[in-house]
Amino acid sequence: QVHLVQSGGGFVQSGGSLSLSCAAPRLITSTFSNSVMGWYRQTPGKERELVASISRSGTTDYVDSVRGRCTSSRNTSRKILYLQVNGLKSEDTGVYYCRCQGRESGWGQGTQVTVAA
């Protein structure tokens, strides 16, 4: 199980921006760069929803609800995954998890994001 450490999140005003990061300090760089990375959001009573993903080749994809407002990227040398969401809406509220899928896989600890109306 890969060790992922998330930071960022918290309480944000509607229309504001959100920045999350997910570090994989114990992964070797090549494993990090060859993993599929993703950001998921979970709200009470619902399953985790994939919000953004980055493929091994660096291609990104986003759920329709955030497309155009969201950017996910990774810094391979630092082994950190990032998520930026702009124009926040109340429906962006939830617990955000990062995920690594590859030679080693695992989840971050989760970060609460609350968007105030």
HELIX and SHEET records of a PDB file:
HELIX    1   1 THR A   29  SER A   33  1                                   5    
HELIX    2   2 SER A   90  ASP A   92  5                                   3    
SHEET    1   A 4 VAL A   5  GLY A   8  0                                        
SHEET    2   A 4 LEU A  18  ALA A  23 -1                                        
SHEET    3   A 4 ILE A  80  VAL A  85 -1                                        
SHEET    4   A 4 CYS A  70  ASN A  75 -1                                        
SHEET    1   B 6 GLY A  10  GLN A  13  0                                        
SHEET    2   B 6 THR A 111  ALA A 116  1                                        
SHEET    3   B 6 GLY A  94  GLN A 101 -1                                        
SHEET    4   B 6 VAL A  36  GLN A  42 -1                                        
SHEET    5   B 6 GLU A  49  ILE A  54 -1                                        
SHEET    6   B 6 THR A  60  TYR A  62 -1                                        
SHEET    1   C 4 GLY A  10  GLN A  13  0                                        
SHEET    2   C 4 THR A 111  ALA A 116  1                                        
SHEET    3   C 4 GLY A  94  GLN A 101 -1                                        
SHEET    4   C 4 GLY A 106  TRP A 107 -1                                        
END                                                                             
